C-alpha cells in the first residue's frame, strides 16, 4: 500500500503524548477516561507510548512505580487496585518490563505466572459434552491459549498479548524458563491458527459456531498478527493483505490503531495521520494512536 514512511505529522503524535502527560492521575496511573481511577491496561499502553520521550521521563517513572506496586505475590497483575486476582493484563506488565529492559525478580515472577496460566479447554466434563452434543465443537480443544481470567476459556485477545510478551521475554529468561515458555508459544500459535476465520483473519474466540462461519474483526486480526510475528508455521501475506483492507475500510479508531501497530511491525508503509486530528478523551485509544505512528511505540510490540 502506498504511503509516506517518514516522521509523522508532528502535531498528531505530539498532541497525544501531551494529552497522556496532562491526564496522568495523581497516583501515577491512567484511567480509561480523564479523572477516573487508574487501570492497568491504559497505564501500560500509556507507558509504552511515552517511553523514550525525554519530556515524559517523570510521567514514565511515576507510572512504572504504580504498575510495579500492583504486582501480586504470585507474579500476576490485577486489572486495577480495587479488583482482586491476577488477570490477562499480566502480559502487558511483562511487555513493559521488556520495553524498559528490567529483567529482575518482578519480571521473572510475571513470566512465571504467564507460563503457568492457560485456558481450561479439554476438561473431563467438556470432553463428555463434546461426545453427546450436535454438531460437535469445531476447533481443536487440546490447544490452549490464555483466558481473560484464570480457570476460564482461551480467547484470541489475551492469547495474543501473552504471545507477544513471551516472545519478548524468552531471550532474557533462564534456560528452564525459556524452554517451558517456548512450548507454550508453540501451542498458542497453533491455537490461533486453528481458530482462524475462513476469510483469513480472526474473530474474538472461535472461527465457526453451530456450522456457521464467523467473520474476522479488524482489532482481533491486528492483535493476532502481532502475536504470530516470527512464526514458522504462519504464512503472513494473506493476513497482511486482509489487515490492510480492514485498515482502509474500518470506521473504528480502536481497530485502526491496532491494525496500524501490527502492519507497521510487518514493515507495511501506511499513510501518515492528519496532523490536525485532535485526540479525544479515550486514554487507551490515545496511547494506541500515538504508538501506531511511524517511529512510535509500536516498536515495543516487535516480537
Secondary structure as GFF3:
##gff-version 3
##sequence-region A 1 303
A	DSSP	alpha_helix	10	22	.	.	.	ID=ss1
A	DSSP	alpha_helix	40	50	.	.	.	ID=ss2
A	DSSP	three_ten_helix	54	56	.	.	.	ID=ss3
A	DSSP	alpha_helix	57	69	.	.	.	ID=ss4
A	DSSP	alpha_helix	90	100	.	.	.	ID=ss5
A	DSSP	alpha_helix	105	116	.	.	.	ID=ss6
A	DSSP	alpha_helix	124	132	.	.	.	ID=ss7
A	DSSP	alpha_helix	156	169	.	.	.	ID=ss8
A	DSSP	three_ten_helix	170	172	.	.	.	ID=ss9
A	DSSP	alpha_helix	175	194	.	.	.	ID=ss10
A	DSSP	beta_strand	208	209	.	.	.	ID=ss11
A	DSSP	beta_strand	212	213	.	.	.	ID=ss12
A	DSSP	alpha_helix	218	227	.	.	.	ID=ss13
A	DSSP	alpha_helix	236	249	.	.	.	ID=ss14
A	DSSP	alpha_helix	253	265	.	.	.	ID=ss15
A	DSSP	alpha_helix	283	291	.	.	.	ID=ss16
A	DSSP	three_ten_helix	297	301	.	.	.	ID=ss17
###
